[in-house]
Amino acid sequence: MDSQTSQSSQAPQQSRSPQPSRTPHTFQVDLRGLVDLLSHHLYSSPKVYLRELLQNAVDAITARRAEEPDAPAVVRLYAESGALRVEDSGVGLTETDVHDLLATIGRSSKRAEGVQEARSDFLGQFGIGLLACFVVAERIRVVSRSARTPDAAPVEWTATDDGSYTVRTLPDDARPEPGTTVHLVARAGAAEWLAEDRVLALARDFGSLLPYDVRVGGEEVTGLPAPWDRPYPSPANRRVALARHCHDLFGFTPLDSIALDVPLAGVRGVAYVLPSAVSPAQRAGHRVHLKGMLLTERAEQLLPDWAFFVRCVLDTDSLRPTASREALYEDETLATVREALGERIRSWLTGLAAGDPERLAAFLSVHHLGVKSLARHDKEMLRTMLPWLPFETTDGRLSLEEFAQRHPVVHYTRTVEEYRQVAPIASAQGVGVINGGYTYDSELVEALPSVRPGMVVAELDADTVTAHLDGVDPAEELALSGFLAAARAKLDPLGCDVVLRAFHPLSVPALHLDDRAARHEQARAEAQEQADDLWAGILGSLRGSAPRARLVLNHLNPLIRKIGSLGDPELIGTATESLYGQALLMAQRPLRPADSALLNRAFIGLLEWATNGEEGRR
């Protein structure tokens, strides 16, 4: 007995619970269920089967050329009735490879051969790629001969969609040269995916930028160099050729094209500028090729959000695909590429501003919203685009720089409604106002002093407008004190004051002015009236000191003078309500229920007064 046994026998006896078995078990995979998962959840369409076949063929050729640089690099696809044959001159497989790779889901041929370096030269995984073919095929047959082991016999692997497979060796003449041939037999209802015209269209869509000779039957698939890498006699010829490429690819003729050559990010391509305006919320779909193979045509996260006015097509070797290889994986690399592509588009805009103002003006007439979105966060872009970005102002459609040259103080409103209230009056008084109610405009106006030091920017409110209106002679206003008291009493329940001023144009009898603070206070008061005691007390404690809305009567207007001479308080009240309602409508403000009721009451009151007056005259 050795020493360890002796020590063990002298140790006190302890009760031991049974130890669980540590024998490893292998997952059993239901292939039918897995194929259903692939076709309905992982892949967006059965068409990806052809991409997987092309990826396997290209990877096999890449692996062979790593050892034999002069090895042939050809892929041939032959579509027959309900079947497809794909041949490649790649590295091929031995019988051991077949068992290791094709029978083990997710294992890559590159890893199985001991290649541990980053897989920058390869596109996919052989096992998963063939498994994806079951989306359209009921039977797959692979015949392969290894280039690494020339004396190994050809091997055949045959699998069906029930999960079974067979492997056997073949005579040497079954596959004389190294490479692999994949045979697919269509499953019920999927024969159309193996038709020659469909295979040719899919092969050209997926593989047009592949670096090897790929053909469907006798039809060439690849077309290198890519359109953006080809030499052209002149910039004009290049622009025409790229416009044709854009039309063929995306269905529109672009306003311009932007080269996306970012070597550090491993990106080559082109961005096409849309010829018509699109919503910033619309997610753009870009075409991304990974090492020549089309990865996705709906890459939404490729560019910064502000660059919604372009559609891109590019080839990259640095971005990482998702599991389905139909989208881009969001990681630091993608963030870096996104930033680099955004910088290229920004540089294009700066170049237009410096050297081609006509093209820039044509672009901004369509896509000024995108540039404004960029300029919000980029002071240099705002500084560059100040002479070009258009804004709605009381002086017409001008750039911020032109407007600031005309007015020492740049007034602006935050909403379109506020602008519509004051624009006619402010313009007549010589007060310049910018409509900041459109997307991004108020933010850009507020940022103006940061790029043009010394410029004064101020939000226009009711007090500012009123201060620019001419006052009325005190004696005349005192003579109208009775009229003004009756008018104020009528509008006081609506939270509106009445003031008398003289302003142009004469045709405007009354002007309704308020600001956001006044509207917030008005909304609070209305909510307080309708709330229960507890909630009304809470709202009451929030009461602010904001100025109330005001109805500014134009003393220069003949109608106001006539109403001011009326002696009937009831008629003055009806006329005041009519002026108040008309001023709201002119400002295109939404009407509250109380405002609508006032308009109806005033209209009926005026009709009754007119009718009674007519009967009295008879």
Disulfide bonds with the S-S distance in Angstrom:
none
